[in-house]
Amino acid sequence: MKALYDLAAPAKLNLFLHIVGKRADGYHLLQSLFVLVDWADTLHVEVRGDGALQRHDVLGGDLPADDLCLRAARLLQLDTGCTLGADVHLEKRLPAGAGMGGGSSDAATTLLALNRLWGLRLPLERLMALGLRLGADVPFFIGGGPAFVEGIGEILHPLALPEQRFAVLKGPAGLATKDIFSSPSLARSENLAIVAGFPALAGTAERLVAGFGRNDLQPAAEEISSEVRDAVALMSKQFGNARMTGSGAAVFSVLAEDGKDGKDDQSLATLLQAQPEGWTGRICRSLGSHPLAGWAG
C-alpha cells in the first residue's frame, strides 16, 4: 500500500464545556461533551522512500511552515524510528479559529493514516499518547467517537449518543485561545458531572443546550468578539437556541429532527446572505464514530 486517498478529518462540537479547575502548570481542567460532525477536511497521504515529509495544499494558498500534520508525521517518525516519509495533501474545508478542532483532527488523521501506510501497527493507546503531545484535542479524534471528556481533554469516556442535526455559523475572524483563558470574564463551574450517571442525564443534544450545560468560555468570548455576540444572537433568533463551541468562534444550534425537509438549510442560507463577506456556515449531522475508527493496531 503506497497511498491513501479521501481520508476524512471531521470537526467536533462541544455540546457543553465546563471549566472545573486549573493545574499547577497553568492548564485548565475541563469537563465537556465532544461529538463528531460530518463537516470535514480531506487528506490524501502518499508514502515516500526518502524519509522526507512534505505538506501540500490541494486548494492552493499559503502553506504554514510547520503545521500539525507535519508535526504529527515527524513525531511518529521519531517515536518509532521509521525511515519512510510522506506527502500529505490537505483539502482544508473547516474554518480556522472556529473551536471545531480542525488542526487537531488533521493531525489525528495523519497519525492514523501513516500508522497504516508505514506498517507500524501501533495500538490505539500509543497513538493517543502521541496525539496528546501535539494538542489536548488530538486524542479525542483518534479515540473514535463521541465522548465525555475530562482533564485537559485527554481523559475520554466513550458514549453512545443519538444522531443529531446542527446548524453552525462562524464570522470571518477567529479567537486566540490565550485571550479567552486570560480574560477576567472566564467562568468556572462549581458542580462536577458524575461520569457514571452522565449518559442518563445527558439525554439529547437539545436538552444539553437548553438545560444541563453551558460553555464557560462563551462569556469571555462574547466580551472580546462582536462576531461571536452577533452569531449567538442570530442563531438564537433563527433556531431558538445557540451556544459557542470550544474556545470559539463558531456557534451552533441544535435542530429538530422534523426539519429534514430543507427548511433549516434555507434558513441558514438566508441568514448567511444577510451577513458581510467572510461568514460561513453549514447544516451538520453528528457521527456515531470516526470514519477511520478501528485503524489503530
ZIURKA-V470524 format. One record per residue. PSI is psi in whole degrees, 0 to 359 (999 if undefined). Layout:
psi->(PSI | PSI)
//
This chain:
psi->(121 | 342 | 153 | 131 | 158 | 49 | 123 | 141 | 85 | 155 | 168 | 157 | 143 | 108 | 330 | 163 | 113 | 130 | 120 | 4 | 185 | 133 | 167 | 333 | 3 | 346 | 136 | 142 | 142 | 163 | 133 | 162 | 114 | 133 | 145 | 146 | 165 | 19 | 123 | 152 | 165 | 133 | 146 | 123 | 128 | 141 | 141 | 144 | 350 | 2 | 354 | 150 | 124 | 139 | 134 | 139 | 112 | 325 | 1 | 169 | 178 | 130 | 135 | 151 | 328 | 80 | 179 | 331 | 312 | 319 | 322 | 314 | 318 | 319 | 318 | 319 | 308 | 322 | 330 | 346 | 16 | 136 | 359 | 160 | 192 | 151 | 122 | 113 | 125 | 124 | 103 | 107 | 335 | 141 | 144 | 152 | 34 | 346 | 21 | 5 | 26 | 309 | 320 | 321 | 320 | 317 | 318 | 315 | 323 | 314 | 314 | 319 | 314 | 329 | 323 | 313 | 323 | 359 | 33 | 326 | 36 | 141 | 166 | 316 | 322 | 320 | 321 | 322 | 320 | 318 | 322 | 331 | 342 | 329 | 152 | 333 | 343 | 317 | 324 | 314 | 330 | 329 | 328 | 353 | 183 | 146 | 148 | 125 | 138 | 184 | 223 | 7 | 357 | 346 | 112 | 132 | 99 | 143 | 149 | 117 | 150 | 150 | 141 | 151 | 146 | 147 | 136 | 136 | 138 | 137 | 177 | 328 | 157 | 186 | 140 | 122 | 321 | 327 | 324 | 310 | 341 | 359 | 139 | 346 | 1 | 124 | 161 | 146 | 133 | 331 | 134 | 142 | 141 | 120 | 316 | 327 | 359 | 316 | 318 | 325 | 325 | 313 | 230 | 164 | 324 | 319 | 321 | 317 | 322 | 329 | 293 | 305 | 186 | 177 | 111 | 346 | 347 | 316 | 317 | 320 | 318 | 329 | 325 | 321 | 119 | 332 | 321 | 315 | 314 | 317 | 318 | 315 | 315 | 315 | 323 | 318 | 320 | 319 | 356 | 357 | 155 | 144 | 142 | 146 | 141 | 222 | 18 | 171 | 11 | 147 | 139 | 157 | 141 | 133 | 146 | 146 | 342 | 9 | 26 | 1 | 7 | 354 | 323 | 320 | 316 | 322 | 317 | 321 | 318 | 319 | 317 | 322 | 333 | 354 | 160 | 167 | 142 | 347 | 145 | 156 | 169 | 150 | 124 | 159 | 139 | 154 | 135 | 338 | 158 | 143 | 337 | 18 | 135 | 1 | 344 | 157 | 999)
//
